[in-house]
C-alpha cells in the first residue's frame, strides 16, 4: 500500500507542477548594462509591476519558425526587473539566457514559464 500511496503523491505533484506553467513568447536583446539573467517583460506578465523582482523559470516549448532543433530541453531562471510595454513577446531575455534554452538563430520562440519557488 505504501508504494501505491507514494506513486499517487508523486503523480499529483507532477500534475500540479505541470498545470502551473503559463505559455508565452520569448525574444532576446543584446544591449544591457546590468546582469545577464534579468529581463523586462510585456504587459501580459507585468501585471502593474506585481512581478517586478520575482524569479521565473522558463523552457522553450516549440519553435515559431522553420529552423530545426531549436529547443535545447534546458530551463533558465531569470529575474524580472523592468516593463517593456508594446512588445510582441511576453519576455525579452538577454542573449545569454535565450541561448540556454534555444539556438539564438531562432530569434523568437514559444515558452512555458512559472514563478521560481
Buried (B, 14 or more C-beta within 10 A) or exposed (E): EEEEEEEEEEEEEEEEEEEEBBEBBBBBEEEBEEEEBBBBBBEEBBEEEEBBEEBBBBBBBEBBEEEEEBBBEEBBEBBBBBBBEEBEBBBBBBEBBBBBBBBEEBBBBBBBBBEEE
